[in-house]
Amino acid sequence: MLHSLATSHGRTRVPEALTIGRVRYTTHAQGRVEERAGLTREEVQHLLEAGRAIHLGDNKTEGRSYFLFCSPKTGEFFVAVGSIEGPASTAWIITILDQAMHERDRGPLCAHDLERAASLALAPEAFAAWRLAFNRAAQQLNPKLLSLRVTFLAPDGAARSVDLAPIGAAPSDYFAGGNLQALRTFEPFWRWANKALAQELGTETDQAVQNAVAIQLCADDAPVADFLTAEDRSILPAFRTRYHRSEVTLFLTFALDCKLHEVQKNSPAIPSELLYQHLLPSLSTNAGVLAQIRTLLAKKVGPENVEAAIRGLTEVQLQTPSGAVDFIHDDDRSLVEHLLRLN
């Protein structure tokens, strides 16, 4: 059996690949094969040597390798604990663990590995039946293999889907059995989703969100969690209106020498993480945006007249596809004070 051994740092670092030519059993393992797996030694040996088991990893300090296999008789899972020795790559099986024993010591087995092991060991008809009954959402999921699928109605009424991957980072606990719905309250995940969808759809984003019919977490193209249903659309506010810089224009109007002057800046340098409808008002205190306004005024009237132009400001406005955002009002001219404090 040819298998890749993942290279990692620390005590689990092992060679990249080994070829197992044959399988042998210690005296202890001989008794555990039939007792725990309900299979003969020859049956387990065939699974391992024929490449019908999944290599889970190694612990070099302990000299152990772990191989996951599925029983062709029962569809249950077991882990063969082995030791690879010698140039002939003989695997000495030390013991056989059932799934609960292995997970108690080394953590939950990943749904993807369980499915692969079942596909290798079971006949096609048996695997199809096993897969229908398999509850992926109740297993440990590998976030690197997940995508977030947003399905919406296009203007022509046809359903369209966008798969966002790789998904945003979240603690591993969210991907343990039965915990996927907890992602609903993990704000950083939805900030990522908001940004990823806007990058994918651009100016179509708002319309897609308004006409969304499903938001699902998917593993290997199959949904494992639904975040949006006809009865529950509460997740949609997480998808805020997001603009591209080219859609935003900065307008300045100020009085100087008894005249009104105007300055316009297309695609102003607004940080991408702030280009959301609900965050634009906060730009009145953003140091980068304030410095940009002061620079625009200096180019218009010269550095010697900048402070006079700031005091004469009557309008500072961002125009967006959704409307204007005003930073100066009759009862709030705090922007002027912020600009005057800049050196």
C-alpha positions as CSV (number, residue, x, y, z in Angstrom):
1,M,0.0,0.0,0.0
2,L,1.4,3.4,-1.0
3,H,0.4,6.2,1.3
4,S,1.6,9.8,1.9
5,L,2.8,10.7,5.4
6,A,2.2,14.3,6.1
7,T,5.3,16.3,7.1
8,S,4.8,18.4,10.1
9,H,6.9,20.2,12.8
10,G,7.8,18.8,16.1
11,R,7.5,15.2,17.3
12,T,5.2,14.1,14.5
13,R,7.6,14.8,11.7
14,V,8.0,11.8,9.4
15,P,9.2,10.9,5.9
16,E,6.9,12.1,3.1
17,A,6.0,8.6,1.8
18,L,6.4,4.9,2.6
19,T,5.3,1.8,0.7
20,I,3.9,-1.0,2.9
21,G,4.8,-4.3,1.3
22,R,3.1,-6.5,3.8
23,V,1.3,-6.6,7.1
24,R,2.2,-8.6,10.1
25,Y,0.5,-8.8,13.6
26,T,2.0,-8.8,17.1
27,T,0.6,-11.4,19.4
28,H,-1.5,-8.8,21.2
29,A,-3.0,-7.6,17.8
30,Q,-3.9,-11.1,16.7
31,G,-6.5,-11.3,19.5
32,R,-7.8,-7.8,19.0
33,V,-8.6,-8.1,15.3
34,E,-11.5,-10.6,15.6
35,E,-12.5,-9.5,19.1
36,R,-13.0,-5.8,18.2
37,A,-13.5,-5.7,14.4
38,G,-15.2,-9.0,13.9
39,L,-13.0,-9.7,10.9
40,T,-10.3,-12.3,10.4
41,R,-6.6,-11.3,10.3
42,E,-6.5,-12.1,6.6
43,E,-9.5,-9.8,5.9
44,V,-7.9,-6.8,7.7
45,Q,-4.5,-7.6,6.1
46,H,-6.1,-7.5,2.7
47,L,-7.7,-4.1,3.4
48,L,-4.4,-2.6,4.5
49,E,-2.2,-4.1,1.8
50,A,-4.7,-3.4,-1.0
51,G,-4.8,0.3,-0.2
52,R,-8.3,0.2,1.2
53,A,-7.5,2.0,4.4
54,I,-6.8,5.7,5.1
55,H,-3.5,6.8,6.6
56,L,-4.5,9.2,9.5
57,G,-1.0,10.2,10.5
58,D,2.0,9.3,12.6
59,N,3.6,9.9,16.0
60,K,7.3,9.5,15.5
61,T,8.0,9.8,19.2
62,E,5.9,6.8,19.9
63,G,6.8,5.0,16.7
64,R,3.1,4.6,15.7
65,S,1.1,5.0,12.5
66,Y,-2.7,5.0,12.3
67,F,-4.8,3.5,9.6
68,L,-8.5,3.9,9.3
69,F,-10.6,1.2,7.7
70,C,-14.3,0.3,7.3
71,S,-15.6,-3.2,7.9
72,P,-17.1,-4.6,4.7
73,K,-19.4,-6.7,6.9
74,T,-20.9,-4.1,9.2
75,G,-19.9,-0.6,7.8
76,E,-18.3,0.2,11.2
77,F,-15.0,1.9,11.5
78,F,-11.7,0.8,13.1
79,V,-8.2,2.1,13.4
80,A,-5.2,-0.2,13.0
81,V,-2.2,1.0,15.1
82,G,1.0,0.0,13.4
83,S,4.7,0.4,13.4
84,I,6.6,0.6,10.1
85,E,9.9,-1.2,10.2
86,G,12.8,-2.0,7.9
87,P,13.7,-1.5,4.3
88,A,10.9,-3.9,3.2
89,S,8.3,-1.5,4.8
90,T,6.6,-4.2,6.8
91,A,3.8,-2.9,8.9
92,W,3.6,-4.5,12.3
93,I,0.0,-4.1,13.6
94,I,0.2,-3.5,17.3
95,T,-3.5,-3.3,18.1
96,I,-7.0,-2.6,16.6
97,L,-9.1,0.2,18.1
98,D,-12.8,0.8,17.4
99,Q,-13.9,4.3,16.5
100,A,-14.8,5.3,20.0
101,M,-11.5,4.2,21.4
102,H,-9.5,6.1,18.8
103,E,-11.5,9.3,19.2
104,R,-11.3,9.2,23.0
105,D,-7.5,9.4,22.7
106,R,-6.9,11.3,19.5
107,G,-10.0,13.4,18.8
108,P,-12.9,13.0,16.4
109,L,-12.4,11.4,13.0
110,C,-13.1,13.7,10.1
111,A,-16.2,13.0,8.0
112,H,-14.1,13.2,4.8
113,D,-11.8,10.4,6.0
114,L,-14.8,8.3,7.1
115,E,-16.4,8.6,3.7
116,R,-13.2,7.8,1.9
117,A,-12.6,4.7,4.0
118,A,-16.2,3.5,3.4
119,S,-15.9,4.1,-0.3
120,L,-12.7,2.0,-0.4
121,A,-14.0,-0.9,1.6
122,L,-17.6,-1.3,0.7
123,A,-19.2,-2.6,-2.5
124,P,-20.8,0.1,-4.7
125,E,-24.3,-0.8,-3.7
126,A,-23.4,-1.0,0.0
127,F,-21.5,2.3,-0.2
128,A,-24.5,4.1,-1.9
129,A,-26.8,2.9,0.9
130,W,-24.2,3.8,3.6
131,R,-23.9,7.3,2.2
132,L,-27.6,7.9,2.2
133,A,-27.7,7.2,5.9
134,F,-24.5,9.1,6.7
135,N,-25.0,12.3,8.6
136,R,-22.1,14.5,7.7
137,A,-23.3,17.4,9.8
138,A,-23.0,15.4,12.9
139,Q,-19.3,14.6,12.2
140,Q,-16.0,16.5,12.6
141,L,-15.6,18.5,9.3
142,N,-12.5,19.8,7.7
143,P,-13.0,23.5,7.1
144,K,-10.5,23.4,4.2
145,L,-13.0,21.2,2.3
146,L,-16.0,23.4,2.9
147,S,-17.6,26.2,0.9
148,L,-20.4,28.7,1.6
149,R,-23.1,28.6,-1.1
150,V,-25.3,31.6,-1.7
151,T,-28.3,30.8,-4.0
152,F,-30.4,33.7,-5.3
153,L,-32.9,34.5,-8.1
154,A,-31.4,36.4,-11.0
155,P,-33.3,39.2,-12.8
156,D,-34.6,36.6,-15.3
157,G,-36.1,34.5,-12.4
158,A,-33.6,31.7,-12.8
159,A,-31.8,30.4,-9.7
160,R,-28.1,31.1,-9.5
161,S,-25.5,29.9,-7.0
162,V,-22.2,31.2,-5.9
163,D,-19.7,29.0,-4.0
164,L,-17.4,31.0,-1.7
165,A,-14.2,29.1,-0.8
166,P,-12.0,28.6,1.0
167,I,-14.3,29.7,3.9
168,G,-13.3,32.3,6.5
169,A,-11.4,31.1,9.5
170,A,-13.3,30.0,12.6
171,P,-12.4,28.0,15.7
172,S,-12.4,24.2,15.1
173,D,-15.1,23.7,17.7
174,Y,-17.6,25.2,15.2
175,F,-16.9,22.3,12.8
176,A,-17.3,19.5,15.4
177,G,-20.3,17.3,15.3
178,G,-23.6,19.2,15.5
179,N,-22.1,22.6,16.1
180,L,-22.4,24.2,12.6
181,Q,-25.4,26.4,13.5
182,A,-23.2,28.1,16.1
183,L,-21.5,29.9,13.2
184,R,-24.7,32.1,13.0
185,T,-23.4,34.1,15.9
186,F,-19.7,34.2,14.9
187,E,-19.4,37.6,13.5
188,P,-15.9,37.3,11.9
189,F,-17.2,34.5,9.7
190,W,-20.0,36.7,8.3
191,R,-17.7,39.6,7.8
192,W,-15.6,37.3,5.6
193,A,-18.8,36.1,3.8
194,N,-19.9,39.7,3.2
195,K,-16.6,40.7,1.7
196,A,-16.2,37.4,-0.3
197,L,-19.7,37.7,-1.8
198,A,-19.1,41.4,-2.8
199,Q,-15.8,40.5,-4.4
200,E,-17.5,37.7,-6.4
201,L,-20.6,39.6,-7.5
202,G,-19.6,43.3,-7.5
203,T,-22.5,45.6,-8.1
204,E,-24.9,42.7,-8.3
205,T,-24.4,41.9,-4.6
206,D,-27.3,43.9,-3.2
207,Q,-29.8,42.5,-5.6
208,A,-28.5,39.0,-4.9
209,V,-28.9,39.4,-1.2
210,Q,-32.4,40.8,-1.6
211,N,-33.4,37.8,-3.7
212,A,-31.4,35.2,-1.7
213,V,-33.3,31.9,-1.3
214,A,-30.6,29.8,0.4
215,I,-27.3,30.2,2.2
216,Q,-25.7,26.8,2.9
217,L,-22.4,25.4,4.2
218,C,-21.4,22.7,1.8
219,A,-18.9,19.8,2.0
220,D,-18.0,18.2,-1.3
221,D,-20.9,20.0,-3.0
222,A,-23.4,18.6,-0.5
223,P,-25.2,20.9,2.0
224,V,-24.4,20.3,5.7
225,A,-26.0,23.4,7.2
226,D,-28.7,25.8,6.2
227,F,-28.4,29.4,7.4
228,L,-31.3,30.8,5.4
229,T,-34.8,29.3,4.9
230,A,-38.2,30.7,3.9
231,E,-39.1,30.7,7.6
232,D,-35.8,32.2,8.9
233,R,-34.1,35.0,7.0
234,S,-32.4,36.6,10.0
235,I,-28.9,36.0,8.7
236,L,-29.4,38.5,5.8
237,P,-28.5,41.6,7.7
238,A,-25.0,40.2,8.0
239,F,-24.6,40.9,4.3
240,R,-24.2,44.7,4.3
241,T,-24.1,46.8,1.2
242,R,-20.5,47.0,0.0
243,Y,-19.2,49.4,-2.6
244,H,-16.3,49.3,-4.9
245,R,-14.0,52.4,-4.7
246,S,-14.8,53.3,-8.3
247,E,-18.5,53.8,-7.3
248,V,-17.7,56.4,-4.6
249,T,-17.1,60.2,-5.2
250,L,-15.9,62.7,-2.6
251,F,-17.4,66.3,-3.0
252,L,-16.1,69.3,-1.1
253,T,-17.7,72.8,-1.1
254,F,-16.1,75.7,0.8
255,A,-16.3,79.5,1.0
256,L,-13.1,81.5,0.5
257,D,-12.6,85.2,-0.4
258,C,-16.4,85.6,-0.6
259,K,-16.7,82.9,-3.3
260,L,-17.9,79.3,-3.2
261,H,-15.4,76.7,-4.5
262,E,-15.9,73.0,-5.3
263,V,-13.5,70.1,-5.3
264,Q,-14.3,66.6,-6.5
265,K,-12.3,63.4,-6.0
266,N,-13.3,60.2,-7.9
267,S,-12.4,56.9,-6.3
268,P,-11.2,58.4,-3.0
269,A,-8.6,56.4,-1.1
270,I,-11.0,54.7,1.4
271,P,-9.7,51.5,3.1
272,S,-11.5,48.6,1.5
273,E,-12.6,47.2,4.9
274,L,-14.6,50.5,5.4
275,L,-16.4,50.5,2.0
276,Y,-19.7,49.3,3.5
277,Q,-22.9,51.4,3.6
278,H,-23.1,51.2,7.4
279,L,-19.5,52.1,8.0
280,L,-19.2,55.2,5.7
281,P,-20.5,57.6,8.3
282,S,-17.5,56.7,10.5
283,L,-15.1,58.1,8.0
284,S,-15.6,61.6,9.4
285,T,-13.0,60.6,12.1
286,N,-10.8,58.4,9.9
287,A,-7.2,59.8,9.9
288,G,-6.5,58.7,6.3
289,V,-9.7,60.2,4.9
290,L,-9.2,63.4,6.9
291,A,-5.6,63.8,5.6
292,Q,-6.9,63.2,2.0
293,I,-9.5,66.0,2.4
294,R,-6.8,68.4,3.7
295,T,-4.5,67.5,0.8
296,L,-7.3,68.1,-1.7
297,L,-7.9,71.6,-0.3
298,A,-4.2,72.4,-0.3
299,K,-4.0,71.6,-4.0
300,K,-6.9,73.8,-4.7
301,V,-6.0,76.9,-2.7
302,G,-2.4,76.4,-1.7
303,P,-0.9,75.4,1.7
304,E,-1.1,78.9,3.1
305,N,-4.9,79.0,2.7
306,V,-5.8,75.5,3.8
307,E,-7.0,76.4,7.3
308,A,-9.2,79.2,5.9
309,A,-10.7,76.8,3.4
310,I,-11.3,74.2,6.2
311,R,-13.2,76.9,8.3
312,G,-15.2,77.8,5.2
313,L,-16.3,74.2,4.5
314,T,-20.1,74.1,3.8
315,E,-20.3,70.5,2.4
316,V,-18.3,67.3,2.7
317,Q,-20.1,64.5,1.0
318,L,-19.6,61.0,-0.3
319,Q,-21.8,60.1,-3.1
320,T,-22.6,56.3,-3.5
321,P,-25.0,54.2,-5.6
322,S,-27.3,54.1,-2.6
323,G,-27.3,57.9,-2.0
324,A,-25.2,60.6,-0.3
325,V,-23.4,60.5,3.1
326,D,-23.0,64.0,4.5
327,F,-20.3,64.7,7.0
328,I,-21.2,68.3,7.8
329,H,-24.6,69.4,9.2
330,D,-25.9,72.7,10.6
331,D,-25.7,71.2,14.1
332,D,-22.5,69.1,13.6
333,R,-19.4,70.6,12.3
334,S,-17.0,68.4,14.2
335,L,-15.3,67.4,11.0
336,V,-13.9,70.9,10.7
337,E,-12.3,70.6,14.2
338,H,-10.8,67.2,13.3
339,L,-9.3,68.7,10.1
340,L,-7.8,71.7,11.9
341,R,-6.1,69.5,14.4
342,L,-4.2,67.7,11.6
343,N,-0.7,69.0,11.1
